[in-house]
Amino acid sequence: MEYGLVALWLAAFLAIGLLATPLAARLFRDFPDRGVALSLPLSLATVGIVAYWLGHLSLTAGLVVGLIVLATLSVLSLRKLDREAFDLRAMAGPVLVFALAFAFMLTVRALDPAVHPGGGEKFLDFGLLKSLLRTSQLPPEDVWFAGEPVKYYYGGHLLTALLAKLTVTEARYAYNLVLAGFFGMLVTGTYGLAGAVADSRGRSARTAGVVAAFFVGFASNLEPAGRAVLWLLPDGLARTIADALGVTIEGLAASPAEFSYWGASRVIPGTVNEFPLFAWLNGDLHAHMLSTPFLLLAVACWFAYYRTPADELGRRRLLVFGALPPIAGLLTVINTWSFPTVAGVGWLALTFADSDPATLVPRLGDRLSRGRSLLGRELRRTASALAVAAGVLVLGGLWSLPFWLGSASGRAIAFLPDRSALGPLVVVYGAFVLVFVPYLASRSRGLTARTRRIALAATAGLIVLAWLVDAAAVALFGPLLLIGWLVLAARRNGTDSARAGSGIVGRARPAESDGGVDGRSGLPDVGFETVLVVAGVGLVLLVEFIYIQEDAGPGRFNTVFKTYAQVWVLFGTAAGAIGAWLVGAGRPTIGLSGGARTAGRVLLALLVLSTSIYGALALTDQVTSEASVATVDDPTLDALEFVSTTHPEEADAIAWLDSRAGQPHIVSAPGCYCNEDDGLTSYNWVNAPSSFTGLPTVVGWDHEIGYRGEGPYLDRVADVETIYEGTPAARTRLLDEYDVRYVYVGPNEREAYGPTVFDDLQGITVAKQWDEVTIYRVSQQRLAA
């Protein structure tokens, strides 16, 4: 185990996070920990934004200037803060949470650190990281499409490369260290944000933070629990139930020994339903994982706006037009799928905050100040919030303009995909629904009797509609969206009316102990946790009707994959804040009382138990599996150590290529569906020479079809075939066209093209030879002559 590197990276993360604490304290001044839980992603976001822009001139200069900008902003923030802004006891909690989460994931990764080609996209992620470490300017060159800039959202890999440069760490170790660091940021950010939301409602920040950290960092969906129940039942009864549900008796349902960590991520047919623990166990360094801490950072900024009093116009404008656009721009480069989510959460926060969003833009406020009816006020508020959120989206696009002009690839929007059945949806999100339903039901007591009757009728209508259009998600999540929206609107409209002296919307009630109604105003006792529920539910419903057409998978495969990853973070944070209410952690007047409080604690305990089955079995399997047994006694973070064991015939050749300076182009056999007879398909040992070195190959995995189209990809596949098998003239022309400096001839190349020699070509000589691999050096000068 590389304990020195572990200590170095932990110290680096803590130091970088500490550098941003004054800036975080200014942005998140009302948070119990003054934003310390979000200071590390805030630091990396600041450095990353500067490095991204300056990196198009010099990546090293971008890193240095980024650190200077971060330090400057923190110094300026420190001058405007008093000593009371820093509560060391409150700040210690997030630091401890990060250290524990970092250590936990390092332990997991050290048992299986390898960047295997199967079961994920580690070859893509590692190759992109190596390419960024080799380049001096952005955008990086595509390791699987030599001569062209990468067509992919690479911001998370850029941050990884910056951290590797800062700590002088090789990519083979940085890969797993940064995975642990981003996991720590995700868990800590969830802990801090959920705690702040709960604290704003008078509940225990610590309880909310711990519950949220569990749901986001360790919990799974209910698939393992369901299969465990089938295993415990008598065989006949289990098979009867399985047949009725349309599931098979396999995996955990057959025996704990047959458990596979993979099954819980493929519950809804034709989609991917990941949750964070699965993603980090699988070990990709992928965009949907690396973006989550920064999505939380953006959501926290919206919450800070939500809490800011209406009369603090300058602070509200600073958050909306100052902090959020660059964060949204960075999220575009890290994971473009998260970019619209920032605006969506913002639209809801702007709509339901006490302060009028129209006041952020003076002329907009003047134009939308008309309309005194309840419906008119609601439409005006929603429209102005949407306009401001769209403005943030536009500004975020400007902050990421080089990406849109260069690395982004176009996609078309399609409608009415295959929809999810009720059973799989309950399995994926049932644990969250069981937390949200009693909470929203209690809050609906603050609605007027007329509004409750309308809501009940609308719920019945949604169920009928779901049956007519075969959309089970509408029946399951439609009522949550409706009630969530109504209680938020009732609270806000009641507050507006009370402020204007014209009464309140909602039924005036005496103070109650179940937390459903604010005892002073009679309004629903709701806050930002409900905004997060509505946002997550909205995303789940959206992908039932709209998806992005692309080649990453059939239909809505990738749309659900990338969207559900965000939903889990939003739901997990909301569940933490609501969980504190569920167990009565906080002031007695706003918690559950008596038997209801006991029932809430029992419910939460059952959810923790049922969603922990996956983690317990998966971690046990991680320790006892054949892939891990060899590393239990001698764990390592070396992502490439497995090469010398599984592919010793190529290990030395790949290491020799890796020692080359710069980014000379190579040619090797591509991994694509067109070579299925030869076994050279993606997710296998193909293009290791480019993926493990960062040296661009003429064409690599068929992922490039999704970025550049099928025609250009297959043209290069044909050109590579010609380089290995064609006439001397054709081979010479293509080697020159692609500026190839090394030709790799290993087991894959011989399997695909047969015996290959280049003795008949002028300017090509053997650079290095091993038993199974020959690498030819191409002299472009002699080739041209």
N, C-alpha and C positions, 0 to 999 in steps of 0.2 A: 504494500500500500504506500502510495506517495504522500506520506503525512506532511512533509514539508510544503508541498504544493497546496494541500488542503488548508494548512494554517495560513499560507500566503493569500489564497483566494478569500478565505473568510475575513482576514484582516482588510483586504482590498475592498470587499463588499461593504463592510462596516465603515471603513474610512470614507468611501465615496458617498454612502448614505448620510454619514455625519456631516459631510460638506454641505448638503442641501437642507439640513434641519432648519436653519433660519428662514429659508425660502418656503419650506413646507409649513412652518409655523405661521407665516403670513398668509398663505393661501388657505390653510385649514385651521384657522385660529380657534374655532369653536369645537374642534375635535378634542376628546379627552386626552389624547396623546400628542396634541398639537401637530398632527400629521406625520409623526415619526414613522409610522407603519408604511407610509407611502413615500418616504424621503429617498429611498434607493431607486425606485422606478422614476421618480422625479429627477434625480441626478442623471441617470442614464438617458432619460428623454432629452434633457437639456444638452448634454454632451453629444448625443446621437443626432439631434437636429442640426447643430453647428457642424459636426463632422460630416454629415450627409451633404450639406451645401458646399462646404469648403473642400470636401473630399473629391469633388470633380476637378479640383486643381491639384491638391495634395492630401492624401488620406492622413499622413502623419501630422501635417500642419492642422488638419481639421480636429484631430484628437487633442492636440496641445491647446489650440484656441478654444475648443469646447470646454476644457477644464478651467481655462481662465475665465470664460464667460460665466460658468457655474459659480466659481469663487466670487466673482464680482457681484452677481445677483444676490448671493447669500450675504455678502458684506453689506450691500445696500439694504437688504431686508433686516439685517441685524440692527442697523441704526434706528429702525422704526419700531423695534420691539422692546418691551421692558423685560426685566428679569422674571417676572411672573409668567411670561409666555412659555417658560421651560420648566416643567415639572419632571424632575429626574425620575421619580418613582413611576409616573405614568409612562415615561419614555422607555423605561427598562423593559416593560412587558413586550413590546414589539421586537426589541433586540433579542430577547430570549426566544420568542416564537420563531424568528428567522433562523437563529442558530440551531434550534431543534429540527426545524423543517429541512434545513441545509444538510445537517448530519444524517437525518433519516434517508433523504434521497441519495446522498453519497453512498450510504451503505447499500442501498438497493442497486445503484448503478455499478458499484464495485464488484458485485456478484455476477454481473453479465454486462461488461462495458463495451462489448464488441459492436462495431457498426456493420452488422450482418446485412446482406442484400435482401433477404427474405423478410416478409411480414411488415414491411414499412418502406420508408424512403431515406434510409440512412446514407446510401450511396450519393443521393442527390444532396442531402444536407452537408455531409462531410466534404464533398467536392466543392460545393459553394463556399464553405468556410475556408478551405485551402486556397481557393482562387482569390478570395478577399485578402488573405494573408500574403499572397504573392504580388498582388497588384499595388500600384502606387496611386492610382486614380480610379474614380468611379465613373460609370458603372463597371463592375467586374466583367471579364470576358467569360462567356459561357463555356464550361468545361466539356459540355456535350454537343457543342455547335461552334467549333473553332472559328475565330475571326469575327464573331458577332457578340454584342453585349448581351448579358443575361436578360431573358424575358420572364421575370419572376419577381415576386415581392421578397426582397432579400434584407430588409431592415434589421430583423432579429439576428441574422447571421453577421451583419455589419457590426452590431453591438457586441456580439461574441468575439469578432476579430479585434475590435478595439480593446476589449478586456484582455484578450490574449497578448496583444502588443504591450499594454500597460504593465502586465505582470511577467512579460517575456516568457510565455508558456507555449509549448508546441501544441499544434492542433489536436494531436492524438490524446492529449490530456485535457486541453481546454474544452473539448466536446462534452465530456461528462461533468466537469466542474461547473460549466455554465448551465447545464441542465439542472443541476442541484440548486444553483443560484436562482434561476428563474422560478423553480418550484418554491423556493423559500420566499421569493418576492410575491408570488401568487398567494400563498397561504397567509403571509404576514399582512399583505394588503387587504385580503378578505377579513382577517381578524380586526384590523384597524377600522375599516369602513363600516362593517356590521356593528362594531362597538359604538362608533360615532352615531350611527342611525338610531340604535337602541337608546343611547344616552340622551338624544334629542327628544325621546318619548318618555324619559324618566325611568328607563329600565337599566338593568345592569350591563354595562359595556363589556365587562370581562366575560360574563356568561354568553352574551350574544357573540362575542368574538370567538370564543372557544367552539360554540356550536357551528358557526359559519366555517371556521377553519376545518372542522371535522367534515362537514358536508362537501367542501370544495377539495380538501386535501386527501381524504381517505375513503369517503363513502362511495358506494357504487349504486347502480340502479337495482331494481328488485329481481332481476333475472336469477342471480345465484340463490336468493332466498326462496324463490318459487321452485327451483329445481331441488333445493334441499328438502322442501316439504314433500315433493314427489318421492324422493329417496326414502324419507321416513315413513311414508304410508305403505300399507300392504300392497304387494305387487298388483293384484287385481284391481284394487281401488285406484292405485296410481295410474294404471294404464287406461282405465275408464275416464279419469279426469284429463289425462293427457290427450286422449282421442277427442274429447269434447272441446278442448282448447286448441286443438290442431298442432300440438307440439310432440316431439319425439322423446323417448326415454333414453337420453344420452348425456354424456358429461357428468356433472354432479348428480343429476337425477338417477343415473345408473349406479354411481359409486363415487365417494370423495377421491378415490385414486384416479378417476377418469376426468377430474376437473381440469378445465383449460381456461386460462385467463382471457382467451380471445373471444369466447362466446358472448359475453355480456356486452360487447361492443357492436354486435350484429343482431339486434333484437327486431327492429322494424325491417322487413324484407326489402332488399334493394337500396339500403341506406347504411350509413355508419353512425352509431350512437355512442360516441366516446364520452368518457368522463375523465377528469384529470389523472386519477391514479392509473387507469389503464394506459393513458397516453405516455406517462413518464415511465411506467414499467416497460412498455414497448420500446421506448428509448429513442424515438425520432427527435431530431432537433428541428422541429417543424414550425411553420408560421403560426398555425392556430394555437400552438402552445406558447410560443414566445410572445405573442401579442397580449395574453391575458393580464399580466400585471399592468400594462399600459391602458388597457380597456378599463380596469379598475381605477386607474389614475384619472381618466377622463370622467368616469361616473362620479368619482369623489369630488371633482371640480363642479359638476352639476349639482351635487348635494350641497356643496359650500354655497353655491348660488341660491339654492332652494331655501337655505337657512338664513341668508342675508336679509336684514330688514329692508322694507321697501324704500325707506328714506336714504339708504346708503347706495345711491346711484353709481358713484364712482367705483366702488368695490364690485358691484354687480357687473359693470361694464368691463372691469379689469379681468374678471373671471371668464366672461362670455367671449369677449373680443380679444383679450390679451393672452390668457393661458390656454384656452381650449383649441383654437385653430392650429397652433403648432403641434399640439399633442395629437390632434386628429390627422394632421399631415404626416407625422411620424408613423401613426398606425396604418396609414395607407401604404407606406413602404414596408412595414413589418408584415402586415396581413390585410390586404385590401378589403377583405370581407368584413372587417371590423369598422371600416370607415363610415358606412351609413348608420351603423348602430349608435355611434356617438351622437349623430344628429337625432336619431329616434329617441334615445333616452333624454336628450336635451329638449326635444319638443314636449315630452311629457313633464319634465321638470319645470319648464317655462310655463306650461299650461296650468299646472296645479300649485305653483308657488304662490305665496301671499302677494308678492310684488307683481305688478302688471308688466308683462314683457314688452308691451308697446312703449313703455317709458324709456326703454333702452335706446330707441331710435326716435328722437323728438317728433319729426314729421309724421312718422308712422303712428305715434301716439295720438297726435292731433286728428289724423284722418279716421282713426278707429275709435275715437272717444264717444261716438254716437251709439245709441241703442240702449234702452233702459230695461227692456224685458229680460227675463231670465234667459230665454233662448238666445236673444240678441247678445247678451253679455257673454254667454258661453261660446257662441260662434265667433264673436270678436276676439275673445281671449285665445281661442284655439287657433284662429287664423294668424293673429299676430305672433303667437309662439312658433307656429310653423314657418313664418317668414324669417324670424330671427334664427331658428335652427338651420334653415336653408342658407342663411348668410354665413353661419359658422362653417357649413359644409363647403361653401364656395371659398372662404378664406383658407380652410384646411387644404383644399385643392391647390391653392396658390402656394402654400407652404411645401407641397410635394410636387410642384410643377415639373421638375426634371424627370420624376418617375413617370408621370402621365405622358410626357413627350417621348420617353425612351424605352423604359422597361415594361410598361403596362401593355397587356394584350387585350384586344377587344373581345367582348362577349355579348351574346344576344339574350334578351329576356324572353322566357316562354311561360305559358300559362297552363293550368289544370294538369298537373302531373298525376301519377299514381298516388293515391292518398293512404294515410296510415289507418290501420284497423284499431279498434278501441283497445283490445287486449294488449298489443305491444306498446301503445301509448301509456297505458296504466303501468306497465312494467318499467318503462323508461322514467316516467315522471311521477309515479304513484306516491313515492315518499314525500315529495314536495307538495303534492295536492293535499295529502293528509295534514300537512302543516297549515296550508293556506286556507282551506275551506272553513275550519272553525274560527279562524281569525277574521276572515271577511264576513262570515255569518254574524259574528258578534258586532262587527262594525256597522252592519246594515240596520241595526236597531236604532241608529241615529238618523235614519232617513224618515221622512214623513210617511204617514200611512199610505197616502196616495202614491208616492214614489215606490214604496215597497210593493204595492199591488201591480204597478206598471212593470217593475223588475221581475216579479213572479210570472206575469204574462209573457214578458219578453224571453225569459228563460225557457218556458214551454215552447215558445215559437222557435227558439234556437235548436231545441231537441228535434222538433218536427223538421226543420230545415236540414239538420244534420242527416236525418233519415232519408229525406228526399234526394239530397245531392251526394249521399254516401260519403259524408265527411264526419267521421267519429270525433275528430279533434274539435269540431264546433260544439258538439254536445258536451265534451269534457272540459274544454277551456273557455268556451263562449261565456258561460255564466260567471266565471272568475273575472274575465275581462269586463263584463258589464257591471258587476257589483263593485269591482275595484274602481272603475271609472266614476260610478255614481257616488260612492262614499268620498272619493277625493274631491269631486266637484261640489258635493254638499258642504264639506268642510271649508273649502275655499270660498264658495259663494256666501256661506254663512258668515265667514270672517269678513268678507268685503262688506256685507250688509250691516254687520255689527259696527264696523269701522265707520260706515256712512250714517249710522243711527237709524236704519230702516228695518230693524228686526233681523232675524236669522232664518236661513233655510235649514230645516231639520226640526225635530220635535224636542222642545225643551223638556228636560228630564232632571231629576235630582241626581246628585253624585252617586255613582254605582261602583261596585267593587270588581266587576268583571272586565273592566277596561274597554267595553264596546263603545261607550259614549262619554264624551267629556262632560263631567259633572257641572262645570260652570256655564257652558254654552249650550249643551244639549246636542252638539255636533258630533259626527263620527270621529272617534279618537284615532286618526290615521296620520301617517307621515310618509317619508320617502321610501320606507320598506314596501308600501303599497305601489308606489311608482315603479319599483323594481319588479314587482309581481306582474303588473300590467305590461311592462316592457318585455319581459320574458315570454309571457303568454302571447303577446302580439307577434313576436318572432316565430313562435311555434306555429301559430295559425297562418302566418304569411307563407311559410314554405309548404303549406298544404295546397296552395293555389298558384304560387309563382316560383319559378326556379331559373337558374342561369344555365344556359346551354353551353356545354363544353365537352372536351374529350377526356376529362379526368375520370369519367364514369358515366354509365347510362342514366338518362333522365335526371332526376334531382339528387343523385348519389352524392355529389360533392357539395351541393347547396345545403342539404340537411347536415352533412358532416361538419361543415364550417360554421353553420348557424347554431347547431346544437351545442357546440363547444362554448359559444358565448352565453347561450341560455343557461347552461349549468352554472356558470360563474354568477350570473344575475340572480338565479333562483337560490343558489347556495348562500349568497350574501343576505338576501331577503329572509331566508329560513333562519339564519342566525339571529337577526333582529327580532323576528317573530317568535323564535324559540325562547328568548328571554321572557317574553310575555306568557308563553305557554306554560312555563314552569313557575311563573310568579316571581321572577327575579327582578326586583325593583321596588319602588314605593308600593305599599300595600293597596293603595286606592286605585292603582291602575293594573294590578295583576289579577289573575283568576283567584276565586275564593273557594274555600272549602273543598267539597268533593270534585268540583271542576278543576281545581288546581292539581289535585292528586291525579285525576284522569289525564291532565296535560302532561304531567311528569311520566306517567306510565306510557302514554303514546310516544313521547320523545325517546324514552328508553327502548321501546320496541323498535322504533325506526333506526336508532343507533345500532342496535343488535342486528337487525335484518340487513342493513346496508354495510355492515362490517364483515359479513361472511366472505365476500369477495376478497377483501384485503388480507384477511387471515389466511385463506387458502392460497391466494396468489403469492404472498410473501413466503409461505411455507414451500410452495412449489419452486420459487426462485432459489431457495437455499438448497433444496434436495434434487433439483433437476440435473441431468447429465452435463448441461452446459455450465452449470454453476459449481458443481462438486469440486472441480479442479481449482476454483478460485476461493473457496471457503477458507482454506487454511492460508492462502496467500492472495488476498484480494488485490485488485489493481484498478486503476482508472484509465489504463492504456487502451484506447479504442482500437488499436491496430495490432495488439499482441497476438490476437487469434490467427492472424495471417500466416505466421510461421508454423502454426500447428495444423490448420485446415488446408492451406495451400502453400506448403513449403517450396514447391517447385517454382513458384513465382515471387516469393517473398523478397529474395535478394534483388531480383530485376526491378521490382516496384520501388524498393529502397534506393536503388541506383538512380532511377528516374527522378525520385523525389529530391535527390541531392543536386539536380540541375538548377542553375540560376534562372531567374526570370520566368517567362511562360512560353517556352518553345512549343510549337504545335506537334502533336503526335497523331498517329493513325493506329486504330485497333478495331477489332470486330465490334459492330454495334449490337445492342440488345434490343430486339424488336420482334413483333409478332410475325414478321415475314420469315424468320428463321426458326419457326417452331419445330421443324423436322430435325434441326441440328441442336435443339435445346437451348439456343441462345436467345432466350426471352428475358424481358425485364423481371426484376425481383429474383434474379439469379446472379451467379458470379460472372458478370459481364461488365466490361469497362472499369474494372478495378484499377488499371494503370492510370486512368485520368481521374477517377473519383478519389483515389487515395493520395494523389500528388498535386492536384490542382492544375495539371498541364492539360490544356484544351485538346480534345480529340476531334477529328473531323465530324463524327456523329456518334452519339451515345444512346442512352435509353430512349424508348419511344415516347417518353413524357414530352419530348420536344414537339410531337405532333400537336399537343394541346397548346403549345406556345406559338408555333410557327405555321401550323397547317400540315396536312398529310403530304401534299405534293413536294414542298421543299425538303421535308424529312426523307422521303423515299428517294428523292434525287441524290441526296448525299449517301444513302445506303447503297445505291447503285454505283456511285463513284468510288466508295470504299472497296466494293467488290472488284471494280476495275483496277484499282491500285494493287490489289493482291493477285489478280488473275489476268489482267488485260495485256495488250500489246505493249512493247517498250515505249512507243510514242505516246500512247494514251496514258500510261502510268506516269511518264515524265511530265506530261501536261498537267495532270491532276495534282501531283506532288508539288509542282510549282504554284498552281492556282490556290491551293490551300496553305501554302508556305509551311509545308511539313518539314520538321527537322529530325524526327525520330520515327521509325517504323517498328512497331511492336509485333513480334511473331511468337505467340505462346500457344498453349493448348487450345484455347477458343478459336484462334485464327486458323490453326491447322485443321480443327474440326469443321470449320465453316468453309474454308477455301482449299484445303488440301496442302500438300507440300509447297512452300513458297520460298523462292530465292530472288535476290535482286542483283545477282552477279552480272547480268547483262545490261545494267543501267549505269551510265556514266555519273559519277558523283555520289554513289551510294556505297558505303563501306560498313563492315561490322564494327559497331561501337563496343559491344559487350556481348558475351555469350555464356550461357549456362546450359545445363543438361536439357532443360525443357523450354528455354526461352532464348531467343536471339533478338537483340535490339540493333537495328541498322541506323547509322547516322547519315543524314541527307545534307550534302553541301549544296546549297542553293546556287552558289556561284558556279560551281562545276556543272550543276544540272542545267543551268541556263546556257553555259558554253556548249 
